[in-house]
Amino acid sequence: MDRHPLRRLAPGELPIPSLRLIDPEVDALVARVLTEVRKEGEAALRRWAENLGEIRPGNTLSISRQELKEAWDSLDSDARGLLERSRDRVAAFARAQRRSLSDVDIAVSGGRAGHRFVPVRTAGCYVPGGRFPLPSSALMTIVPAKEAGVQTVWCAGPKPSRVSLGAAWLAGADGFTLCGGAQGVAALAFGVCGPRCDVVVGPGGRYAASAKRQLSGLVGMEAPAGPSELLVIADGTADPRLVALDLLAVAEHDPDALAMLICRNEDFALAVETQLAMVLDSLPTENKAAAEASLAKSWIRVEPDEGSARALAEAAAPEHLSLQVEDPEAWASAIGSAGAIFMGGGSAEVFGDYCAGPNHTLPTGGAARFAAGLSVLTFLRPRTWLMLEDPGALSQDAQAFARMEGLEAHALAAGARSGRGRGLGQGSEPSQGQYP
């Protein structure tokens, strides 16, 4: 059987990952969608959803929690059991993350200061649908929000399957808007056919990713979560078939997905390509078409030098990094930029996609250089506070600083607190450790 050749990267060559997310034509269309939904509300949302075949003319644009429950009830026991097991693992991991976060309460000059983790009130969760509905994304986005303490969670996504709707109910969603892409993100951000959300999260294709990028700052967003990426680093201990299967698992997601391999020698690269061709022929037609389009954009780098391989991985900053090497922990310690790391041949990236516990919504396009994946932290704000009982010393320094900067009203505000004494004349004193 013929190999399925991947492009070989030359020494010193590395496509700039972030440029994958920038498409002026996509961004221009998305900007138009966002403007129309912001100005016209439901009318524009319905127009785009109907034109794109997401709903039939006159159909409802959103469904309630009760209707999500009806979808859940319609699932067979095997599907419900699978979703429940996955939900429990994701919840356990998110709960452990939440417990690892500590509030701060320390003594400062004249009183106390600290921070407290406070959840946002409303979160929007994008649940991809269309060609491959992803109920796993419902669990991965809604469950951490609920574990963080978010009161209201609303979803949006194109053509959700019954399983996706049931998963949304199980995870705790309050409702679901039945459109995706830029218009689905806009609905969550502007509160059209559902609540206006403080944070909008979730993976999506080019249009959803562009919308999130353009709305960042108006609403909270996690790191860019565009088309999926996987970088495998393999040495002589790796199994070429497992490597090929992992690359294809990412490639079949989306024609824009990116599968990357760094290996020690050309013989291993050829063996992986042979396995790619064999497995591709066994895939369903739609999966094969998506995978072939993705692999046409993907690449292999033959790099015998470990230091150069690590530097290349660091520069790629992939969404998923699979270390199929003899000592994966040492490699993981040496590479700082990756959304999630899968250590050893047994740790398939697909386990992270579905049911292991860590989240599958991760930074793409090189954003792992500065950002992390979705977690309870995405929905929490470390809000600081200050309670001063005797601000005398701070008052003097604040006045001096204000006058150094030429801000006289600042100095007067600080000076007005000078020498006021304990409790600022209120006759009360907060108890130690009590959050004001």
N, C-alpha and C positions, 0 to 999 in steps of 0.2 A: 504493500500500500504506500502511496506517495506521502511524503511528509507535508505538513502544513507550515511553511517557512514563516518565521517572524523576522521583522527587520532587525538587523544587527546594529547596535550603537557603536560608533567608532570611539576610540580613546578621546576623552575630553568632551564628548558630545552628551548633552542632556537636554531634552525638551523642557522648556520652562513650564512647570506644572500649572501655575496659576493662569496661564494663557488659555488653558482648556476651557475655563469658565467664562471667557470674554468672547462674545460674538455680537458685534454692533447691530446686526439685523435682528437678532433675538432680543437684545436689550431695548431697541427702538419699539418693537411690537409690544413688549412687556410694559414699557412706560406708557404706551397708549392705553393698554388694558387697565393699568392701575389708575390712570387719570379718569377714565370713564366710570369705573366702579366707584371711585371716591366721590365723583360728582353726581352720578345718576343712581347709585345704590342698586337696589334689586333689579331695576329695569335693565341696566347694563350687564349685571351678573347673569340674568336670565338670557339675554341676547347672546352673550359669549358661550354660555353652557349649551344652548340650543344649536347654535351655529357649529359647534364642535362635536355635536352628537352625544353630549354627556347626559342630557335629559331630553325627553320628547316635549314638543310644544304644549304648554299648559300644565305639565307635571309639576309636582312640588319640588322646591329647591332644597329643602332640609327636612330631616326627620328627628323625632323626639327620642328621649331615652326609652320610653315605653316601646317604640317601634324597634329600637335596638334590641330590647329584651325579646321581642317577638322573633327577631332573626336568630338570637341565641337559642331560643326554645326550639327552633326548627332544625338545629344541627343534631347529628346523631351522637351517640354517647362517645364514640371514639374521637370525633373531632373536639367535643367539649373537654374530654379528658386531656388531650394533647394541649389544647389552649390553656387549661388550668395548670398543668405541670409547668409549661413555659412561663405563664404569668407568675407562678410562685417563685421560680428561680430568679426572674428579673426583679421581682419585688424584694426578695431576700438580699440581693446584691445592692439594690438602691437603698434599702433600709440600713444596711451596714455602712454605706457611704454617708448616710445622714447621721448615723451615730458617731462617725469619726470626726464630725464638725463640732467644735466647742465654741460656746459663747465666751466672750472676754469681759472681765470686770476687774480693773486694776486701779490702784491708788495713783492719783496724779496730784500735782501741787494744788492744794486748796479743795480737793474733793476726789471724785472718781470719774473714770471713763471706761468705755468698752464698746463691744459690738454684739449684736444679736442677729442671728440668721432669720430673716423674715420672708415668707413665700409671697410670690405675686398672687393676685386674686384670681386672674383668669388666664388660662393658657390655651393656645390654639395648636392642634396637632395635625400636621399634614400626613395623610395616609395614602401612599401611591396606589394606583389601580391601573386601569387600562389593560395593556398587554399581559402583565403579570400582577394580579392583585397581591398585596403584601399584608396579610393580617398580622404578621410579625411586627410590622412598623406601628400598628395600633398599640400593641403591648409595649413596645420599646419606648414610645413617646408618652403615652397616657400614664403608665404605671409609675415612672419616676416623678411625674408631676403630682400624682396623688400622694406618693410617699413623702414628697416635699411639703405637703399641706395645702396645695392649691385647691381653692374652693370650687371653681367651675372650670371644666375642661371641655372644649368643643373641637370637633374634628372637621376636616374637609378633605375630599379626594374624589377622583373621577371614577364613576361606575363601580362603586364598592361592591364586592361580593357579599353573599350572606355570611361567609366566614369572617370577613373583615368587619362587618357590622356587629356580628356576635362578639368578636374579640374586643371591639370598642366598648360594648356594654360590660363585658367581663372586667375590663381594665378600669371602668368607672367613668366613661364619657357621658356627658349630659345631652349630646345631640350631634348631628352629622350633616354638614352641608354637602350636597351631591354634585360638586364640581371640583376640578383640579387645576393644575397649571397655575399661571399667573393670576387668573380670576379666583381660584380657590384660596390662594394666599391672600389676595386682596380682601376677600370676604372675611377672613379671620382678622386681618389687621384693621379693617374699617368697621367691623361689626355689622355686616350685611347678612341678613337671614340667620343671625346668631349673635352672640355677644361680641363686643369689641374686646380683643385679646391684648393683654399686656406683653405676652411673649408668643411668638410663632415658631414652631420647631418642626423638624421632620425631614427625611430625605425626599428628593424628587429629581425630576429631569431638568433639562436646560431652562425651561420656562419658569418652573417653580423656583429654581436656584437663583435665576436672575431677579425674580420678583422679591425674594427675600433679601438679596444683596441691595436692591434699590430702596427697600423699606427699612433697612437697618438704621437705627437711630430714632425712627418714629415708633417702632415697637422693638422689643428685645428679640434677638435671634441667637441661636447657637452658631457655631462656626459653619462656613459654607459646606453644605451636604449635597453635592451634585452627583453626577454619574460616578459609579463605584470604581475603586482602584485597588489593585493588589500588587505588591512587590514581593516576590519570593527570592530569598537568598539560599542557594543550595550548594553543598559541597559533595564530596564523593560518597558520603554516607546517605544521601537522599535517594528516594525512589523516583525515577523519572515519571512513572505513571501517576503517583500521588501529586507530583508537581503539576503535571498536565491537567489532572482533574481539578485542582485548585484554581488554575488559571482559567479553565473553561467555566467554572462555577461563577466567577466574576464576569467573564465575557458574555455569558448568556443573559445577564441582567438587562443590558442596554447596548445598542450599537455604539454609544459614546463611552462605554466602560473601558478601562485601561488595565491590561494584564502585562506585568513586567517580570522579567527573570534576570537575576545576576547569578552566573554559575562559573565554575573554575575552568572548564575546557569545552572545546567545540563538540567533542564526542557526546557529552552530557546534553548539550543544547540540541543536537541532532536526535538523541533518544527521546527528549521531551517533545520535539516536533512530530516524531513518528506517532507517539501516543496521542497527541492532539488530533492528528488526522483520523486515527482509529475511533476515538470517542466521538468526534464531530459527526462522523457518518451514522452513529447510533442515536443521535439526538432527534427529537421531533423537529419538523420543518421550521417552525417559527423560532425555536430555541437556536437551531443551527444558523439561521439567517442572522440573528442578533449577534451570536458569538463570532461568526465570520467577519461581520462588519467591525466588531470590536477588535479582533485580532489583527485586522488590517492596519489599525492605529497603534498596536502594541509593539513591544520590543524585547530583545534579549541582549544582554551585555556579557560577553565572555571576559572574565576578569580574574586571573589567577592570584593577584595580590590582595590579601585580606584588607589591608589598610585602604586601598583604592576602592574596594567594594563597599566598605563602611562609609567612606566619604561620599560615594555615589548615592547610597541609601539615604544619608543625611540630607543631601541636596534634593533628592526626590520627595522627601517628607510625605510618604504615601499614607493613604487612608488606612489600609491594612498592610502589615508587614509580617510575612511568614518566614520564620527562621528554621529552615530544614537543614541544620548543620550539626556538627558533632557536639558543640558546646553552646546551645542557644542562649543560655543565661548570660554568658560572657559577651556575646554579640548584642543582646538586648541592653546590657549596661553601657555599651560603647556607642549606641545609636540613640540620640535624644529625640529625634523628630519622626514620630509615627502616631497615627490616630489610635491604633490598637496593635498589639504585638501577639503573635501566635507562635509559641516556642515549641519546636520539635515537630516531626512528621505526623504525630498523632493528634496534634492540636489544629484540626482543620478550621479554616476561616469560617466555613458554613456553620460550625457549632456556635460561633459568636453571632452569626446572622439570626439564629433562631432561639436557642434554648439554654445556653450555658449560664447566662446571668449578666455579664457585662453588656453594655449597650451597643447596638449596631449602627446608631446614628453618629457618624464620625466626620471629622474635617477632611475635605477633599481639596484638590487643586493646590497642594503645597501648604495649606493652612495649618497643618500639624506642626509647622515651625513655631507657631505662636498660640495655638488654640488646642483645646481638648474636645473630646466627644461629649455628647449629650449625657447628662446625669442629673441627680437631684440638685446639684449646684446650679444648673441652668435656670431653675425655677426659684432660687433663693438669693436674697440680697443681704450681704453682711452690713447691716445698718449700724452706724456708729452713734454713740450718745455721750453726753457730757453733763455731769451734775457737780457744780461747784458750791461748796458751803462757805468757803473763806477765800475769795479770789484775789486777795491782796497782792501777792507776789506776781501772779500772772497778769494782774491789772497793770502793774508798773512796766513789765516787759511788753505787753500788748500796746500800751501807749507809746513806748519808745519806738517799737516797730512801725506803728501807724505813722508817726511823724517822720521816720526815716523814709517812708514811701510817699509822704505828702498827703495822707488821708486823714484830715483833721476830725471829721465826724467819727471815724473809727476810734481815734484817740479819746474823744469825748465819751463814746459809749463804753469804752474800757474804764476810763477814769471814774465814771459814775458808779462803778462797782467797788472802787477802792475803799478799804476800811469799813465795809458794811458789816463784817463779822459773820458768825456762823448762821447759816440758814437765811442770809440776806434779810434779816429782820422779820422772817415769817414765823418764828417761834416753833419751828418743827425741824426734825432731822431725819432723813431717810435711814432706814435700817440697813446694815451692811449686807451687800449682795442682792438687794431688792432692785429689780429693773424699774427705772422711772417711767 
